[in-house]
Amino acid sequence: MIETLYEEIQARKVDPKEGSYTNYLFEQGLDKILKKVGEEATEVIIAAKNDEAELISETSDLIYHMLVLLAEKDISLEAVKTELKKREGKLSKTKERKQIDEL
C-alpha cells in the first residue's frame, strides 16, 4: 500500500493533475512540505494522548506527507528500506542515546 501511494505521488510530480493536493504541495515547494510534515508529526503526538481512531488518522496523514517529502527530495523507498535493513537485528543501547532533555 505505501509503495502504491508513493508511486502515485511520484506520478503526480511528473504529470500534475489540476486540483490535486499533492501537486499543490509540490508547487509550494520544500518549505511548505516541511511545514506540513511538522504539523502532522505534532498532530500524531496529540492524537496519541486522545484516542485510537484519531491516532490512526493522523499517522496516515504523517506517512502521506513524509512520502511527499521523499518524492520532493528524490529519495526512493528502496533507499529507506535499505537503511532499515542495515538496522535490522542490531541492539540499540539506551546508554548510547542522548536523554530527551539533551536533544
N, C-alpha and C positions, 0 to 999 in steps of 0.2 A: 504493500500500500504506500509506504513512504517513497519507495523508488518511483512508483507511478506518479505520485504527486510532484516529486522533484522533476521528472521528465516533462510534466505539463508546465511547470514553472519555467523550465529552460526553453520550452517551445514558445511560451509567451514572450520571452526575452527576444527571441529570434523573429517571431511572427506575431506582433502585437494584435490584440483584439480590442476594438473600441469599447470603452466602458468597463474594461477589466481592472479589478482592484490590483492584481499582480502587476499589470502594466503601469498603473498609477504609481506604484512603489518604485518600479524601475525608472520611470520618468522623473520622479522626485529625487532619486539618487541615493547614494550611500548614507548620508546623514539621516534622511527620513527612515530608511530601512533600519538603521541602528537605533533610532528613537523608538520605533515600533517594537524591536526586539527587547529593549529595556523596559518598555511599558508592559509588554506581555510577561516578561520574567517577574516583574513586580506583582502582576495580577495572579500569577501562579502561586507566589508566596502567600498572598492574601487568601486566595481560594483554599489553600491547604489548611488554613485555620477555620474555614467555614464548612463547606460540605463537598461530598464526593463528586456530585454532578458538576458543580462549578469548577472543581479541580480538573476534571476530565476536559471540560470545555476550554478552559484557559491553557491547559497543557497542549491541546490541539492547536490553539492559536499560536502558542510559542513555537511549536515544531514547524508550523507553516512559515512563520516569519524567519526562523533560522534557515529553512530551506531557501527562501528568497535571498537571504544574505549570502549563503553559499553560492547560489547561482550568480549573484551580482559580482562576487569575488572570483568567479570561475573555478571554484573548488568542487571537485566531484565527490559524490557519496562514496565512491571507491576509496578516495584518499582518507575519508573519515573512518571507513571500515578498516582500512589498513592500520591506522593509528590505534583503533580499539583492539585489533588483533594483537598488536605489539604489547598491549597491556594485559591481555588475557592470561590468567593464571599467576600473575605477579601479586605478591603480597605488598600492600602499602602499609608501612609502619607509621602509626599515628604520631610517634615521637619525631618523625622526619617532616611532619607537616606543620605549617605555621598555625598558631592558635587563631581563632576567628577574630579576636580583638587586635591581632597583629597584621591583619590584611589591609 
